[in-house]
């Protein structure tokens, strides 16, 4: 039989208090309600605020990481500008010059230029004699270029007599320097008077050019 540890009187095994001195003999067993209340804690609004803060911090960290990655591996942005240039010479012509500039975030810049559309051939015709007799040579020179650059072109050369009749019609090609030197022998018995020499220069992708000059056969 157990005894009270204060007064020493005997007590029953299931007694909570000593009958003599009132000493508590054992701790009370928790009730089912108290056990339920001491179980898992319910989520409060404060907990939800903590979770929201954690999510925001995670998103900010992702954004900072993306920005750092862009710095280490710069993306490329392209800026395109278009300018229309008009040239006026023997034949007025217009073509488009497209300039594309690619600039990276690291500062590297690459510029490419492309010309689109037809371009006018610049044609020059020079006669070395303005008066020739029948049976003599008429010497002349043809040169073609574009914007100062030599241009190999196809030539069609015709000569018409004073009546407008074509007495010479030939197709030729300029050299790599864009020049063609020719001689024409005035046939014996040719009609006397003013003749016209006409040259047409052509090339694929370019606007054809035409030049004429006159000379006298006596």
The 8 nearest C-alpha neighbors of each residue, nearest first, counted from 0:
[[1, 2, 9, 11, 12, 10, 3, 8],
 [2, 0, 10, 9, 12, 11, 3, 8],
 [1, 3, 9, 8, 10, 7, 4, 0],
 [2, 4, 7, 5, 8, 6, 9, 17],
 [3, 5, 7, 6, 2, 8, 24, 22],
 [6, 4, 3, 7, 22, 20, 8, 2],
 [5, 7, 8, 3, 4, 20, 19, 2],
 [8, 6, 3, 2, 4, 5, 9, 10],
 [7, 9, 2, 3, 6, 10, 19, 17],
 [8, 10, 2, 1, 3, 7, 0, 11],
 [11, 9, 2, 1, 17, 8, 3, 12],
 [12, 10, 14, 13, 1, 0, 9, 2],
 [11, 13, 14, 1, 10, 0, 15, 2],
 [14, 12, 11, 15, 10, 25, 24, 16],
 [15, 13, 11, 16, 12, 10, 24, 17],
 [14, 16, 24, 25, 23, 13, 17, 26],
 [15, 17, 23, 24, 22, 21, 14, 18],
 [18, 16, 21, 22, 19, 20, 3, 10],
 [19, 17, 21, 20, 16, 10, 22, 8],
 [18, 20, 17, 21, 8, 6, 22, 16],
 [21, 19, 22, 17, 18, 6, 5, 16],
 [20, 22, 17, 16, 18, 19, 23, 24],
 [21, 23, 17, 16, 20, 24, 5, 3],
 [24, 22, 16, 15, 25, 21, 17, 26],
 [23, 25, 15, 16, 22, 17, 14, 3],
 [26, 24, 15, 23, 27, 16, 14, 13],
 [27, 25, 28, 24, 23, 15, 29, 16],
 [28, 26, 29, 25, 15, 30, 24, 23],
 [27, 29, 30, 26, 25, 31, 33, 34],
 [30, 28, 33, 27, 31, 34, 32, 26],
 [29, 31, 33, 32, 34, 28, 35, 27],
 [30, 32, 34, 33, 35, 29, 36, 28],
 [33, 31, 35, 34, 30, 36, 29, 37],
 [32, 34, 36, 30, 35, 31, 37, 29],
 [35, 33, 31, 37, 32, 36, 38, 30],
 [34, 36, 32, 38, 33, 37, 31, 39],
 [37, 35, 33, 34, 38, 32, 39, 40],
 [36, 38, 34, 35, 33, 39, 40, 32],
 [37, 39, 35, 36, 34, 40, 33, 41],
 [40, 38, 41, 37, 36, 35, 42, 34],
 [39, 41, 38, 42, 37, 36, 43, 35],
 [40, 42, 43, 39, 38, 46, 44, 36],
 [43, 41, 46, 40, 44, 47, 45, 39],
 [42, 44, 46, 45, 41, 47, 40, 48],
 [45, 43, 47, 46, 48, 42, 49, 50],
 [44, 46, 48, 43, 47, 49, 42, 50],
 [47, 45, 49, 43, 44, 48, 42, 50],
 [46, 48, 44, 50, 49, 45, 51, 43],
 [49, 47, 51, 45, 50, 46, 52, 44],
 [48, 50, 46, 52, 47, 51, 53, 45],
 [49, 51, 53, 47, 48, 52, 54, 46],
 [52, 50, 48, 54, 53, 49, 47, 55],
 [53, 51, 55, 49, 50, 54, 56, 48],
 [52, 54, 50, 56, 51, 55, 57, 49],
 [53, 55, 57, 51, 56, 52, 50, 58],
 [56, 54, 58, 52, 57, 53, 59, 51],
 [55, 57, 59, 53, 54, 58, 60, 52],
 [56, 58, 54, 60, 55, 59, 53, 61],
 [59, 57, 61, 55, 60, 56, 62, 54],
 [60, 58, 62, 56, 61, 57, 63, 55],
 [61, 59, 57, 63, 58, 62, 64, 56],
 [60, 62, 64, 58, 59, 63, 65, 57],
 [63, 61, 59, 65, 64, 60, 66, 58],
 [64, 62, 66, 60, 65, 61, 67, 59],
 [63, 65, 61, 67, 62, 66, 68, 60],
 [64, 66, 68, 62, 67, 63, 61, 69],
 [67, 65, 69, 63, 68, 64, 62, 70],
 [66, 68, 64, 70, 69, 65, 63, 71],
 [67, 69, 65, 71, 70, 66, 72, 64],
 [70, 68, 72, 73, 66, 67, 71, 65],
 [71, 69, 67, 73, 68, 72, 66, 104],
 [70, 72, 68, 69, 73, 67, 66, 105],
 [71, 73, 69, 70, 68, 74, 67, 105],
 [74, 72, 69, 70, 104, 71, 105, 75],
 [73, 75, 103, 104, 72, 69, 76, 70],
 [76, 74, 103, 102, 104, 73, 77, 101],
 [75, 77, 102, 103, 101, 74, 78, 104],
 [78, 76, 101, 102, 79, 100, 75, 99],
 [77, 79, 100, 101, 99, 80, 76, 102],
 [80, 78, 99, 100, 77, 98, 81, 97],
 [79, 81, 98, 99, 97, 78, 82, 100],
 [80, 82, 97, 98, 96, 79, 83, 95],
 [81, 83, 96, 97, 84, 95, 80, 98],
 [84, 82, 95, 96, 94, 85, 81, 93],
 [83, 85, 94, 95, 82, 93, 86, 96],
 [86, 84, 93, 92, 83, 94, 87, 91],
 [85, 87, 92, 91, 93, 84, 88, 94],
 [88, 86, 91, 92, 90, 85, 89, 93],
 [87, 89, 90, 91, 86, 121, 92, 119],
 [90, 88, 91, 87, 121, 208, 122, 209],
 [89, 91, 88, 92, 87, 119, 208, 121],
 [92, 90, 87, 88, 86, 89, 93, 119],
 [93, 91, 86, 119, 90, 87, 85, 94],
 [92, 94, 85, 86, 84, 95, 91, 118],
 [95, 93, 116, 84, 117, 115, 83, 118],
 [94, 96, 83, 115, 114, 84, 97, 116],
 [95, 97, 114, 82, 83, 113, 98, 115],
 [98, 96, 81, 113, 112, 82, 114, 95],
 [97, 99, 112, 80, 111, 81, 96, 100],
 [100, 98, 79, 111, 110, 80, 97, 112],
 [99, 101, 110, 78, 109, 79, 102, 77],
 [102, 100, 77, 109, 108, 78, 110, 76],
 [101, 103, 108, 107, 76, 77, 106, 100],
 [104, 102, 75, 105, 107, 106, 76, 74],
 [103, 105, 106, 73, 74, 75, 102, 107],
 [104, 106, 103, 107, 73, 70, 102, 74],
 [105, 107, 104, 103, 108, 102, 73, 101],
 [106, 108, 103, 102, 105, 109, 104, 101],
 [109, 107, 102, 101, 106, 110, 103, 100],
 [110, 108, 101, 100, 102, 111, 107, 99],
 [111, 109, 100, 99, 101, 108, 112, 98],
 [110, 112, 99, 98, 100, 109, 113, 97],
 [113, 111, 98, 97, 99, 110, 114, 96],
 [112, 114, 97, 96, 115, 98, 111, 99],
 [115, 113, 96, 95, 97, 112, 116, 94],
 [116, 114, 95, 94, 96, 113, 117, 97],
 [115, 117, 94, 95, 118, 114, 204, 93],
 [118, 116, 205, 204, 206, 94, 119, 115],
 [117, 119, 205, 206, 94, 120, 116, 92],
 [118, 120, 206, 205, 92, 121, 207, 117],
 [121, 119, 145, 208, 207, 144, 206, 122],
 [120, 122, 144, 143, 145, 119, 208, 123],
 [123, 121, 143, 142, 208, 120, 124, 210],
 [122, 124, 142, 141, 143, 125, 121, 210],
 [125, 123, 141, 140, 210, 122, 126, 142],
 [124, 126, 140, 139, 127, 141, 123, 212],
 [127, 125, 139, 128, 138, 140, 129, 124],
 [126, 128, 138, 139, 125, 129, 137, 140],
 [129, 127, 126, 130, 137, 131, 138, 214],
 [128, 130, 214, 215, 126, 131, 127, 213],
 [131, 129, 215, 128, 214, 216, 132, 217],
 [132, 130, 216, 135, 215, 217, 137, 128],
 [131, 133, 217, 216, 135, 134, 130, 185],
 [132, 134, 185, 187, 135, 186, 189, 216],
 [133, 135, 185, 187, 186, 184, 132, 136],
 [136, 134, 133, 132, 184, 185, 131, 137],
 [137, 135, 184, 183, 182, 138, 185, 134],
 [136, 138, 183, 182, 184, 128, 139, 131],
 [139, 137, 182, 127, 181, 136, 126, 183],
 [138, 140, 126, 125, 181, 127, 180, 182],
 [141, 139, 180, 125, 179, 124, 181, 126],
 [140, 142, 124, 179, 178, 123, 180, 125],
 [143, 141, 178, 123, 177, 122, 179, 140],
 [142, 144, 122, 177, 121, 150, 123, 149],
 [145, 143, 149, 150, 148, 121, 147, 120],
 [144, 146, 148, 147, 120, 121, 150, 149],
 [145, 147, 148, 144, 121, 120, 149, 119],
 [146, 148, 145, 144, 149, 121, 150, 143],
 [147, 149, 145, 144, 146, 150, 143, 177],
 [150, 148, 144, 177, 176, 143, 147, 145],
 [149, 151, 144, 177, 143, 152, 148, 145],
 [150, 152, 177, 173, 175, 174, 149, 172],
 [153, 151, 202, 201, 173, 172, 200, 150],
 [152, 154, 172, 201, 200, 171, 202, 173],
 [155, 153, 200, 171, 172, 170, 199, 156],
 [154, 156, 170, 199, 198, 169, 171, 157],
 [155, 157, 198, 169, 168, 197, 154, 170],
 [156, 158, 168, 167, 197, 196, 169, 159],
 [159, 157, 196, 167, 195, 165, 166, 197],
 [158, 160, 165, 164, 163, 195, 166, 194],
 [161, 159, 194, 163, 162, 164, 165, 166],
 [160, 162, 193, 163, 194, 192, 159, 190],
 [161, 163, 160, 164, 159, 194, 190, 165],
 [164, 162, 159, 160, 161, 165, 194, 195],
 [163, 165, 159, 160, 162, 166, 161, 158],
 [166, 164, 159, 158, 167, 163, 160, 157],
 [165, 167, 159, 158, 164, 160, 168, 157],
 [166, 168, 158, 157, 165, 169, 159, 156],
 [169, 167, 157, 156, 158, 166, 165, 170],
 [168, 170, 156, 155, 171, 157, 167, 154],
 [171, 169, 155, 154, 156, 168, 172, 153],
 [170, 172, 154, 153, 155, 169, 173, 156],
 [173, 171, 153, 154, 152, 174, 151, 170],
 [172, 174, 179, 177, 178, 151, 152, 153],
 [173, 175, 177, 176, 178, 151, 179, 172],
 [176, 174, 177, 151, 173, 150, 149, 178],
 [175, 177, 174, 149, 178, 150, 151, 173],
 [176, 178, 150, 149, 151, 143, 173, 174],
 [179, 177, 142, 173, 174, 176, 141, 143],
 [178, 180, 173, 141, 140, 142, 174, 181],
 [181, 179, 140, 139, 141, 178, 182, 138],
 [180, 182, 139, 138, 140, 179, 183, 141],
 [183, 181, 138, 137, 136, 139, 184, 180],
 [184, 182, 137, 136, 185, 138, 181, 135],
 [183, 185, 136, 135, 186, 134, 137, 182],
 [184, 186, 134, 133, 135, 183, 136, 187],
 [187, 185, 134, 189, 133, 184, 188, 135],
 [188, 186, 133, 134, 189, 185, 135, 132],
 [187, 189, 186, 190, 133, 134, 191, 185],
 [190, 188, 187, 186, 191, 133, 185, 216],
 [191, 189, 188, 192, 160, 161, 216, 217],
 [190, 192, 216, 217, 189, 193, 215, 161],
 [191, 193, 216, 215, 161, 194, 190, 217],
 [192, 194, 215, 161, 214, 216, 213, 195],
 [195, 193, 160, 214, 161, 213, 159, 215],
 [194, 196, 213, 159, 158, 212, 197, 214],
 [197, 195, 158, 212, 211, 157, 213, 159],
 [196, 198, 211, 157, 156, 210, 158, 195],
 [197, 199, 156, 210, 209, 155, 211, 200],
 [200, 198, 209, 155, 154, 208, 201, 156],
 [201, 199, 154, 208, 207, 153, 152, 209],
 [202, 200, 207, 153, 152, 199, 154, 208],
 [203, 201, 152, 205, 204, 153, 207, 200],
 [202, 204, 205, 201, 206, 117, 152, 207],
 [203, 205, 117, 202, 206, 118, 116, 201],
 [206, 204, 118, 117, 203, 202, 119, 207],
 [205, 207, 119, 118, 117, 120, 208, 201],
 [208, 206, 201, 200, 120, 205, 119, 209],
 [207, 209, 200, 120, 199, 122, 206, 121],
 [208, 210, 199, 198, 200, 207, 122, 211],
 [211, 209, 198, 197, 124, 199, 122, 208],
 [212, 210, 197, 196, 198, 195, 213, 209],
 [213, 211, 196, 195, 197, 214, 210, 124],
 [212, 214, 195, 194, 196, 193, 211, 215],
 [215, 213, 129, 194, 193, 130, 195, 216],
 [214, 216, 193, 130, 192, 194, 129, 131],
 [215, 217, 131, 191, 132, 192, 130, 193],
 [216, 132, 191, 215, 131, 192, 133, 130]]
